[in-house]
Amino acid sequence: MAQDVRTLLTEVDRPADDEDRWFKDIRIGDWFFLSLQGGPDQESIPRAMVGAMDYEAFEVSLQTVHGVISYGKWGVWEQLSALPWAARFHRETPLLMVAGEVPVAEVQRIYEDLLEFARTHPVP
C-alpha cells in the first residue's frame, strides 16, 4: 500500500484575508496531476475547512501533465475508465475529469491505481 494520500496535501499560499483554501495538486510521475479539495465550495464531506485528515470525502480532479486526458495522444481515460472508481467521474473539459464526494478509501485506491499506471506505462 502506498503512503496515505492525505499526508501529501499541502495548502497553496493564500493571503491572510482569503477565505478560500486550496490544496496543491499531487504530481504522479510524468503522467498525472491529482487534485483533492475540501471546503465550503467543494463537493467534500464535510463542506467545511478542516484539516486534510478530517475529511471523509473529497472533490477529486484528474488531468494529465502533458495534455488532453479524455482522447488523443495523451488520452488515457479509455484505459482508466475500466477501473471501478472511474464511473464516479465526469468530463469537465477535455483536459479535466472531476468527481465529487469521493470517500477517502476510494481516493486512496485512485492514487494507488494512478501510481501503478504511471509506473507501467511509458509517456508517449
Residue frames as a rotation matrix with the C-alpha (Angstrom) as fourth column:
MET 1
0.580 0.815 0.000 0.00
0.815 -0.580 0.000 0.00
0.000 0.000 -1.000 0.00
ALA 2
-0.184 -0.597 0.781 1.23
0.566 -0.714 -0.412 3.47
0.803 0.367 0.469 -0.88
GLN 3
-0.933 -0.219 -0.286 1.57
0.360 -0.597 -0.717 6.36
-0.014 -0.772 0.636 1.52
ASP 4
0.010 0.959 -0.282 -1.73
0.853 -0.155 -0.498 7.83
-0.522 -0.235 -0.820 2.76
VAL 5
-0.200 -0.085 0.976 -2.52
0.854 -0.504 0.131 10.34
0.481 0.860 0.174 0.01
ARG 6
0.809 0.575 0.123 -3.90
0.432 -0.723 0.539 12.81
0.399 -0.383 -0.833 2.54
THR 7
0.521 -0.694 -0.497 -0.41
0.521 -0.202 0.829 13.23
-0.676 -0.691 0.256 4.03
LEU 8
-0.412 -0.672 0.615 0.70
0.896 -0.178 0.406 14.66
-0.163 0.718 0.676 0.66
LEU 9
0.425 0.688 0.588 -1.76
0.759 -0.625 0.183 17.54
0.494 0.369 -0.788 0.81
THR 10
-0.545 -0.537 -0.644 -0.27
0.751 -0.654 -0.090 20.97
-0.372 -0.533 0.760 1.38
GLU 11
0.504 0.799 -0.330 -2.13
0.609 -0.599 -0.520 24.23
-0.613 0.061 -0.788 1.24
VAL 12
0.044 -0.392 0.919 -1.48
0.856 -0.460 -0.238 26.66
0.516 0.797 0.316 -1.61
ASP 13
-0.791 -0.373 -0.485 -0.23
0.572 -0.731 -0.371 30.00
-0.217 -0.571 0.792 -0.35
ARG 14
0.080 0.856 0.511 -3.06
0.788 -0.368 0.493 32.49
0.610 0.363 -0.704 0.12
PRO 15
-0.496 -0.195 0.846 -3.49
-0.187 -0.928 -0.323 35.99
0.848 -0.318 0.424 1.51
ALA 16
-0.986 0.043 -0.163 -4.48
0.169 0.237 -0.957 36.14
-0.003 -0.971 -0.241 5.18
ASP 17
-0.526 0.835 -0.160 -7.89
-0.557 -0.481 -0.678 37.63
-0.643 -0.267 0.718 4.32
ASP 18
-0.434 0.338 -0.835 -8.73
-0.769 0.345 0.539 34.98
0.470 0.876 0.110 1.69
GLU 19
0.035 0.566 0.824 -11.44
-0.871 0.422 -0.253 32.59
-0.491 -0.708 0.508 2.87
ASP 20
0.871 0.221 -0.440 -10.80
-0.443 0.742 -0.503 30.03
0.215 0.633 0.744 0.10
ARG 21
0.052 -0.853 0.519 -8.30
-0.704 0.337 0.625 27.28
-0.708 -0.398 -0.584 0.73
TRP 22
0.802 0.122 -0.585 -6.83
-0.546 0.548 -0.634 25.03
0.243 0.828 0.506 -1.95
PHE 23
0.480 -0.686 0.547 -4.55
-0.037 0.607 0.793 22.04
-0.877 -0.401 0.266 -1.67
LYS 24
-0.190 -0.651 -0.735 -1.69
-0.876 -0.225 0.426 21.82
-0.443 0.725 -0.527 -4.17
ASP 25
0.745 0.369 -0.556 -2.01
-0.625 0.678 -0.387 19.25
0.234 0.636 0.735 -6.94
ILE 26
0.281 -0.630 0.724 -0.18
-0.313 0.653 0.690 15.97
-0.907 -0.420 -0.014 -6.44
ARG 27
0.251 -0.277 -0.928 2.02
-0.964 0.014 -0.265 15.14
0.086 0.961 -0.263 -9.41
ILE 28
0.543 -0.033 0.839 2.20
-0.192 0.968 0.163 11.46
-0.818 -0.250 0.519 -10.25
GLY 29
-0.079 -0.714 0.696 5.26
0.700 0.457 0.549 10.80
-0.709 0.531 0.464 -12.38
ASP 30
-0.911 -0.249 -0.328 5.22
-0.074 -0.686 0.724 12.34
-0.405 0.684 0.606 -15.84
TRP 31
-0.724 0.665 0.184 1.57
0.602 0.477 0.640 11.34
0.338 0.575 -0.746 -16.27
PHE 32
0.144 0.989 -0.024 -0.93
0.737 -0.091 0.670 12.92
0.661 -0.114 -0.742 -13.89
PHE 33
-0.848 -0.090 0.522 -1.94
-0.307 -0.719 -0.624 15.79
0.431 -0.689 0.582 -11.66
LEU 34
-0.197 0.772 -0.605 -4.34
0.740 0.521 0.424 14.62
0.643 -0.364 -0.674 -8.94
SER 35
-0.697 0.050 0.715 -6.25
-0.336 -0.904 -0.265 17.35
0.633 -0.426 0.647 -7.12
LEU 36
-0.229 0.616 -0.754 -8.03
0.856 0.496 0.145 16.67
0.463 -0.612 -0.641 -3.82
GLN 37
-0.749 0.036 0.662 -10.09
-0.165 -0.977 -0.133 19.54
0.642 -0.209 0.737 -2.47
GLY 38
-0.177 0.727 -0.664 -12.34
0.916 0.368 0.159 20.06
0.360 -0.580 -0.731 0.50
GLY 39
-0.932 -0.100 -0.348 -14.22
0.259 -0.856 -0.447 23.05
-0.254 -0.507 0.824 1.82
PRO 40
-0.257 0.913 -0.317 -17.42
0.017 -0.324 -0.946 25.07
-0.966 -0.249 0.068 1.57
ASP 41
0.199 0.320 -0.926 -17.16
-0.838 -0.434 -0.330 25.44
-0.508 0.842 0.182 -2.22
GLN 42
-0.649 -0.465 -0.602 -16.15
-0.707 0.661 0.252 21.84
0.281 0.589 -0.758 -2.98
GLU 43
0.516 0.788 -0.336 -18.10
-0.626 0.614 0.481 18.60
0.585 -0.038 0.810 -3.08
SER 44
-0.595 -0.738 -0.319 -16.47
-0.179 0.508 -0.842 17.23
0.783 -0.444 -0.435 0.07
ILE 45
0.691 0.701 -0.178 -17.63
0.047 0.203 0.978 15.79
0.722 -0.684 0.108 3.37
PRO 46
0.193 0.806 -0.560 -17.69
0.721 -0.504 -0.477 17.89
-0.666 -0.311 -0.678 5.46
ARG 47
0.275 -0.048 0.960 -18.19
0.752 -0.611 -0.246 21.02
0.598 0.790 -0.132 3.38
ALA 48
0.995 -0.094 -0.043 -16.04
-0.037 -0.713 0.700 22.99
-0.097 -0.695 -0.713 5.75
MET 49
0.336 -0.942 -0.008 -12.40
-0.442 -0.150 -0.884 23.98
0.832 0.301 -0.467 6.05
VAL 50
0.886 -0.139 0.443 -10.91
-0.343 0.446 0.827 21.29
-0.312 -0.884 0.347 8.23
GLY 51
-0.112 -0.991 0.069 -7.56
-0.741 0.129 0.659 19.53
-0.662 0.023 -0.749 8.24
ALA 52
-0.271 -0.075 -0.960 -6.75
-0.896 0.385 0.223 17.13
0.353 0.920 -0.171 5.41
MET 53
-0.932 -0.157 -0.328 -7.05
-0.049 0.948 -0.315 14.12
0.360 -0.277 -0.891 7.72
ASP 54
-0.735 0.678 0.027 -10.52
-0.112 -0.082 -0.990 15.22
-0.669 -0.731 0.136 8.88
TYR 55
-0.251 0.655 -0.712 -12.32
-0.965 -0.231 0.128 14.79
-0.080 0.719 0.690 5.55
GLU 56
-0.022 0.358 0.934 -14.49
-0.152 0.922 -0.357 11.74
-0.988 -0.150 0.034 4.95
ALA 57
0.346 0.162 0.924 -14.70
0.855 0.351 -0.382 12.52
-0.386 0.922 -0.017 1.21
PHE 58
-0.422 -0.588 -0.690 -13.01
0.127 -0.792 0.598 14.86
-0.898 0.165 0.409 -1.27
GLU 59
0.872 0.399 -0.284 -13.75
-0.206 -0.227 -0.952 16.51
-0.444 0.888 -0.116 -4.57
VAL 60
-0.002 -0.883 0.470 -11.25
0.278 0.451 0.848 14.87
-0.961 0.132 0.244 -6.92
SER 61
0.819 0.125 -0.560 -9.91
-0.473 -0.405 -0.782 16.20
-0.325 0.906 -0.273 -10.22
LEU 62
0.183 -0.735 0.653 -7.63
0.366 0.667 0.649 14.32
-0.913 0.120 0.391 -12.55
GLN 63
0.913 0.020 -0.406 -5.68
-0.359 -0.429 -0.829 15.58
-0.191 0.903 -0.384 -15.54
THR 64
0.611 -0.767 0.198 -2.59
0.792 0.588 -0.167 14.57
0.012 0.259 0.966 -17.46
VAL 65
0.087 -0.706 -0.703 0.62
0.452 -0.601 0.659 16.57
-0.888 -0.375 0.267 -17.22
HIS 66
-0.758 -0.653 -0.001 1.06
0.238 -0.278 0.931 17.00
-0.608 0.705 0.366 -20.98
GLY 67
-0.885 0.408 -0.224 -2.38
-0.402 -0.428 0.810 17.37
0.234 0.807 0.543 -22.50
VAL 68
-0.021 0.998 -0.061 -5.86
-0.906 0.007 0.422 16.05
0.422 0.065 0.904 -23.04
ILE 69
-0.678 -0.183 0.712 -6.89
-0.588 0.716 -0.377 13.20
-0.441 -0.674 -0.593 -20.73
SER 70
0.082 0.913 0.399 -10.07
-0.417 0.395 -0.819 12.13
-0.905 -0.099 0.413 -22.48
TYR 71
0.884 0.181 0.431 -8.83
0.279 0.535 -0.797 11.32
-0.374 0.825 0.422 -26.00
GLY 72
0.843 -0.529 -0.097 -5.89
-0.392 -0.480 -0.785 11.57
0.369 0.699 -0.612 -28.41
LYS 73
0.120 -0.932 -0.343 -2.17
-0.122 0.329 -0.937 11.03
0.985 0.154 -0.074 -27.91
TRP 74
-0.799 -0.451 0.398 -2.23
-0.394 -0.108 -0.913 11.76
0.454 -0.886 -0.091 -24.18
GLY 75
0.115 0.955 0.274 -5.75
-0.919 -0.002 0.393 10.47
0.376 -0.297 0.878 -23.61
VAL 76
-0.869 -0.425 -0.255 -5.65
-0.276 0.842 -0.463 7.67
0.411 -0.332 -0.849 -21.11
TRP 77
-0.392 0.774 0.497 -9.25
-0.856 -0.109 -0.505 7.78
-0.337 -0.623 0.706 -19.97
GLU 78
0.315 0.478 -0.820 -10.08
-0.767 0.638 0.076 4.88
0.559 0.605 0.567 -22.30
GLN 79
-0.304 -0.527 -0.794 -7.81
0.076 0.817 -0.572 2.71
0.950 -0.234 -0.209 -20.14
LEU 80
-0.978 -0.108 0.176 -8.66
-0.151 -0.208 -0.966 4.23
0.141 -0.972 0.187 -16.77
SER 81
-0.308 0.947 0.089 -12.40
-0.924 -0.320 0.211 4.12
0.228 -0.017 0.973 -17.42
ALA 82
0.100 0.307 -0.946 -12.38
-0.173 0.942 0.287 0.35
0.980 0.135 0.148 -16.88
LEU 83
-0.842 -0.459 -0.285 -11.37
0.208 0.212 -0.955 0.80
0.498 -0.863 -0.083 -13.22
PRO 84
-0.234 0.847 -0.478 -14.16
0.937 0.328 0.123 0.58
0.261 -0.419 -0.870 -10.62
TRP 85
-0.203 0.105 -0.973 -13.82
0.636 -0.741 -0.213 4.18
-0.744 -0.663 0.084 -9.42
ALA 86
-0.943 -0.305 0.134 -13.95
0.292 -0.560 0.775 5.72
-0.161 0.770 0.617 -12.91
ALA 87
-0.279 0.920 0.275 -17.76
0.820 0.079 0.566 5.68
0.499 0.383 -0.777 -13.04
ARG 88
0.206 0.320 -0.925 -17.81
0.844 -0.537 0.002 8.50
-0.496 -0.781 -0.380 -10.46
PHE 89
-0.549 -0.624 -0.556 -16.04
0.288 -0.766 0.575 10.91
-0.785 0.156 0.600 -12.83
HIS 90
0.691 0.631 0.353 -17.46
0.594 -0.218 -0.774 13.21
-0.412 0.744 -0.526 -15.45
ARG 91
-0.268 -0.788 0.555 -15.55
0.959 -0.272 0.078 15.12
0.090 0.553 0.828 -18.10
GLU 92
0.274 0.265 -0.925 -15.42
0.491 -0.865 -0.103 18.75
-0.827 -0.426 -0.367 -17.02
THR 93
0.523 -0.231 -0.820 -13.32
-0.760 -0.562 -0.326 19.65
-0.386 0.794 -0.470 -20.09
PRO 94
0.832 -0.278 -0.480 -11.19
-0.134 0.738 -0.661 17.52
0.538 0.614 0.577 -22.46
LEU 95
-0.161 -0.974 0.156 -8.34
-0.341 -0.093 -0.935 18.24
0.926 -0.204 -0.318 -20.02
LEU 96
-0.773 -0.116 0.624 -10.10
-0.612 -0.124 -0.781 17.50
0.168 -0.985 0.025 -16.75
MET 97
-0.150 0.708 -0.690 -12.09
0.219 0.704 0.675 14.69
0.964 -0.050 -0.261 -15.16
VAL 98
-0.673 -0.001 0.739 -13.94
-0.619 -0.547 -0.564 15.51
0.405 -0.837 0.368 -11.90
ALA 99
-0.118 0.659 -0.743 -15.79
0.427 0.709 0.561 13.54
0.896 -0.251 -0.365 -9.21
GLY 100
-0.185 0.143 0.972 -17.48
-0.693 -0.720 -0.026 14.81
0.696 -0.679 0.232 -6.05
GLU 101
0.364 0.356 0.861 -17.78
-0.927 0.232 0.296 13.32
-0.094 -0.905 0.414 -2.57
VAL 102
0.365 -0.361 -0.858 -15.28
-0.256 0.848 -0.465 10.53
0.895 0.389 0.217 -3.18
PRO 103
0.991 0.059 0.117 -14.72
-0.128 0.255 0.958 8.61
0.027 -0.965 0.260 0.08
VAL 104
0.382 -0.916 0.125 -11.17
-0.871 -0.311 0.380 8.62
-0.309 -0.254 -0.916 1.45
ALA 105
0.034 -0.376 0.926 -10.67
-0.068 0.923 0.377 4.86
-0.997 -0.076 0.006 0.89
GLU 106
0.671 0.267 0.691 -11.63
0.638 0.267 -0.722 5.28
-0.378 0.926 0.009 -2.76
VAL 107
0.890 -0.444 -0.106 -9.37
-0.454 -0.838 -0.301 8.34
0.045 0.316 -0.948 -3.12
GLN 108
0.109 -0.879 0.465 -6.53
-0.664 0.284 0.692 6.17
-0.740 -0.384 -0.553 -1.84
ARG 109
0.214 0.053 0.975 -7.39
0.455 0.878 -0.148 3.48
-0.864 0.476 0.164 -4.42
ILE 110
0.973 0.140 0.185 -7.40
0.231 -0.476 -0.848 6.10
-0.031 0.868 -0.496 -7.20
TYR 111
0.590 -0.807 -0.009 -3.99
-0.781 -0.574 0.244 7.35
-0.203 -0.137 -0.970 -6.07
GLU 112
-0.071 -0.638 0.767 -2.54
-0.332 0.740 0.585 3.85
-0.941 -0.213 -0.264 -5.99
ASP 113
0.497 0.313 0.809 -4.00
0.606 0.542 -0.582 2.95
-0.621 0.780 0.079 -9.39
LEU 114
0.988 -0.151 -0.014 -2.53
-0.123 -0.744 -0.656 6.11
0.089 0.650 -0.754 -10.90
LEU 115
0.268 -0.935 0.231 0.87
-0.797 -0.080 0.599 5.35
-0.541 -0.344 -0.767 -9.35
GLU 116
-0.014 -0.220 0.975 0.74
0.176 0.960 0.219 1.89
-0.984 0.175 0.025 -10.90
PHE 117
0.819 0.357 0.450 -0.34
0.499 -0.054 -0.865 3.22
-0.284 0.933 -0.223 -14.29
ALA 118
0.829 -0.542 -0.136 2.48
-0.559 -0.800 -0.217 5.79
0.009 0.256 -0.967 -14.30
ARG 119
0.057 -0.834 0.549 4.97
-0.624 0.400 0.672 3.08
-0.780 -0.381 -0.497 -13.31
THR 120
-0.166 -0.070 0.984 3.91
0.309 0.944 0.119 0.62
-0.937 0.324 -0.135 -16.02
HIS 121
0.624 0.432 0.651 3.08
0.752 -0.104 -0.651 2.90
-0.214 0.896 -0.389 -18.98
PRO 122
-0.528 -0.843 -0.105 5.73
0.757 -0.522 0.393 4.98
-0.386 0.128 0.914 -20.69
VAL 123
0.178 0.515 -0.838 4.77
0.003 -0.852 -0.523 8.52
-0.984 0.090 -0.154 -21.59
PRO 124
0.657 0.108 0.746 4.25
0.697 0.290 -0.655 8.78
-0.287 0.951 0.116 -25.38
